[in-house]
Structure formats: structure tokens, C-alpha cells
């Protein structure tokens, strides 16, 4: 995975020669606007469950050039089991924040900081029984993510992002990790 990430970054750093006669076809990068919309698969550590991997999807909107603002939302779920219980946790992460980014050839690289609530829904089901409990909680949270967005063709991007996250649960700071791999559109 590390080699793939380095290869994609290096491809994005290579400048694409422009002939200027319009013969580039659909592979030309035709977009350089300040708006970017992206979405993809989310992989993260669950906010309240200790072990496991939470998987789901996320979307985001970024507006700006070097310094930008963004709004992001993601939903992911994880299920853990023991002999007595099956626990399912869903995390809805809602973030607003700032981005610092730079264009390198066909790629944009940057760092984003997002803060906002994480809404956690947890369901506990007693195995071999009808006993079930369910609870919601809203936790203040945030994350710092490094990202790479490579123009593939036209206005379309290939995105990868990841970084540490934190949430405050009952006065305790819980650390984690969140990542996204997907596509983007920059008109």
C-alpha cells in the first residue's frame, strides 16, 4: 500500500506537457476552479469501540485556492461480538474546517483540519435473547488529514487522505485514525 501511495504521488508530481493546439483530448486538465467536490470509501477506528475497523463512505466540499474552507460528512459502522453480546456502532462525522493546499503538476497536496460533532449510535444485542439496548451520543471531535488529489482526466480527480482523529468521550480524549480513498470533481 505504501508503494502504491508513493507511485500515485510521483505520477501526480510529473508535469504534463501542453501542446496548446487542443489535441490533448480528454486527458487534459481543464479544471482549475476554486471548488472541489469529493467522495469515497472511509476507513477509520470506531469512536467508542476499542478494537475493530469502521468502514463506510464520506463526501466533502472544498472552496478556495491555497487557503480554503471545507465541509465534510462521513458515515461508518463497525460490529464486534463476544460470547454474550453483539455490539454495532455507527459514527456520523460532521466537520467544517480549513485547508492549506498546493498544486504540484497534476496533483494537489495539502493538509486539512476539521472540527465538529461525531454522532455515535450504539446497539447492543444479547446473543440468544431478545434483550437489546440502543443509545445515541454526540461527541466533540476533530481530525487532521494529509491529502493528495491527482487529476486523472478533465475535471476528475483521484483522492487519498488520512490522518489522526480525536474525540472527547466522558471527559477523556480518545485518539483514532480516519482515511478516505475516492474520486473528486473540480469544475
matplotlib code that plots the C-alpha trace (Angstrom):
import matplotlib.pyplot as plt

x = [0.0, 2.9, 4.5, 1.1, 0.7, 4.3, 3.7, 0.5, 2.2, 5.1, 2.8, 0.9, 4.2, 5.2, 4.3, 2.1, 3.3, 0.7, 0.8, -1.6, -3.3, -6.2, -5.1, -4.9, -8.3, -10.0, -6.7, -6.1, -6.7, -9.4, -10.3, -8.5, -11.5, -11.7, -14.5, -13.8, -16.4, -15.2, -16.4, -15.3, -14.8, -13.9, -11.9, -11.5, -11.1, -14.5, -15.1, -16.2, -15.4, -11.8, -10.9, -12.0, -12.3, -15.2, -16.0, -18.4, -18.5, -17.8, -18.3, -16.8, -16.8, -13.7, -13.7, -10.5, -7.1, -4.0, -6.1, -9.6, -12.6, -14.3, -17.4, -17.3, -19.6, -18.9, -20.8, -19.1, -20.1, -18.4, -19.7, -17.9, -19.1, -18.4, -20.0, -22.7, -23.1, -23.1, -22.3, -22.8, -21.6, -22.3, -20.4, -21.7, -18.8, -19.7, -16.8, -16.1, -12.5, -9.7, -7.3, -3.8, -3.0, -0.5, -0.6, 2.2, 1.9, -1.4, -1.7, -2.9, -1.4, -2.3, -3.3, -6.8, -8.0, -11.7, -13.7, -17.3, -19.6, -19.4, -22.9, -22.4, -25.3, -24.6, -26.8, -26.1, -27.9, -27.7, -26.9, -29.6, -32.0, -34.4, -32.7, -31.5, -30.3, -29.6, -28.1, -27.1, -24.4, -22.8, -19.1, -17.0, -14.3, -11.7, -9.1, -6.0, -5.6, -2.9, -4.3, -3.3, -5.7, -4.4, -6.1, -6.9, -8.7, -10.7, -12.2, -12.0, -9.6, -8.4, -8.2, -6.5, -6.5, -5.7, -4.6, -5.2, -8.6, -9.7, -13.0, -13.8, -15.9, -16.9, -14.1, -11.5, -9.7, -9.9, -7.5, -8.1, -7.4, -9.5, -8.8, -10.6, -10.0, -12.2, -12.9, -13.4, -14.6, -13.2, -15.1]
y = [0.0, 2.3, 1.7, 2.4, 5.7, 6.8, 5.8, 7.8, 10.8, 10.6, 10.4, 13.4, 15.4, 14.8, 17.8, 17.2, 18.9, 21.0, 21.4, 24.3, 23.1, 21.5, 18.0, 16.8, 15.1, 14.2, 13.7, 17.4, 19.0, 21.5, 22.5, 24.9, 26.4, 27.0, 24.4, 20.7, 18.1, 14.6, 11.4, 7.8, 5.0, 5.8, 3.5, 4.6, 3.4, 3.4, 6.3, 4.4, 0.7, -0.1, -2.8, -3.0, -1.2, 1.1, 1.2, 3.5, 6.4, 10.2, 13.3, 16.8, 20.2, 22.5, 26.1, 28.1, 28.2, 28.0, 28.6, 27.2, 26.2, 22.9, 21.0, 17.2, 14.4, 10.7, 7.7, 4.4, 1.4, -1.4, -4.6, -6.5, -9.8, -11.7, -14.9, -12.8, -9.7, -8.3, -4.6, -2.4, 1.2, 3.8, 7.0, 10.1, 12.6, 16.2, 18.6, 22.1, 23.4, 24.9, 23.6, 24.6, 23.2, 23.4, 22.4, 20.2, 19.3, 17.3, 16.9, 18.9, 18.1, 19.6, 19.4, 19.9, 20.5, 19.8, 20.1, 19.2, 16.7, 12.9, 11.4, 7.8, 5.2, 2.0, -1.1, -4.0, -7.2, -10.1, -13.2, -16.0, -13.4, -10.6, -8.2, -5.2, -1.7, 1.3, 4.7, 7.9, 10.3, 13.4, 13.9, 16.9, 15.8, 16.8, 15.5, 16.5, 14.8, 15.0, 14.5, 14.0, 14.7, 13.7, 15.0, 11.8, 13.4, 16.5, 17.7, 14.3, 13.6, 10.5, 11.3, 9.8, 11.3, 10.1, 11.3, 11.2, 12.0, 12.7, 12.8, 13.7, 11.0, 11.5, 13.9, 11.5, 12.2, 9.2, 9.1, 7.3, 7.3, 8.2, 7.7, 8.2, 6.9, 8.0, 10.4, 14.1, 16.7, 20.2, 22.3]
z = [0.0, 0.8, -2.6, -4.3, -2.5, -3.4, -7.0, -7.3, -5.7, -8.1, -11.1, -9.8, -9.5, -13.1, -15.3, -18.2, -21.4, -23.1, -26.9, -27.0, -30.2, -28.4, -29.3, -25.7, -25.8, -22.6, -20.7, -20.4, -17.1, -17.9, -14.4, -12.1, -10.3, -6.5, -5.9, -5.4, -4.5, -3.5, -2.0, -1.4, 1.0, 4.6, 6.8, 10.5, 14.0, 15.7, 18.0, 21.1, 20.4, 21.2, 18.6, 15.0, 11.8, 10.9, 7.2, 5.3, 2.9, 3.0, 1.0, 1.1, -0.5, -0.5, -1.8, -2.2, -3.7, -1.4, 1.8, 1.6, 3.8, 3.7, 4.9, 5.2, 6.3, 6.7, 8.0, 9.0, 11.0, 12.9, 14.6, 17.4, 19.0, 22.2, 23.6, 25.3, 23.2, 19.6, 19.5, 16.4, 16.4, 13.7, 13.5, 11.7, 11.5, 10.6, 10.1, 9.0, 8.8, 6.9, 4.2, 3.1, -0.3, -3.1, -6.8, -8.0, -11.7, -12.0, -8.2, -5.3, -1.9, 1.4, 5.0, 6.4, 9.9, 10.6, 13.8, 14.6, 16.2, 15.9, 16.4, 17.7, 17.7, 19.5, 19.6, 22.0, 21.3, 23.9, 21.9, 22.2, 23.7, 22.7, 25.1, 23.0, 24.1, 21.9, 22.7, 20.9, 22.0, 20.4, 21.0, 20.1, 17.7, 15.2, 12.8, 10.9, 7.4, 4.8, 1.3, -2.3, -5.2, -8.7, -11.9, -13.9, -16.9, -17.4, -14.2, -12.4, -9.6, -7.7, -3.9, -1.0, 2.6, 6.1, 9.5, 13.2, 14.8, 18.3, 20.2, 23.8, 25.5, 29.1, 29.7, 28.2, 24.9, 22.6, 19.7, 16.4, 12.7, 9.7, 6.0, 2.7, -0.8, -3.7, -6.6, -6.9, -9.3, -9.8, -12.3]

ax = plt.figure().add_subplot(projection="3d")
ax.plot(x, y, z, "-o")
ax.set_aspect("equal")
plt.show()
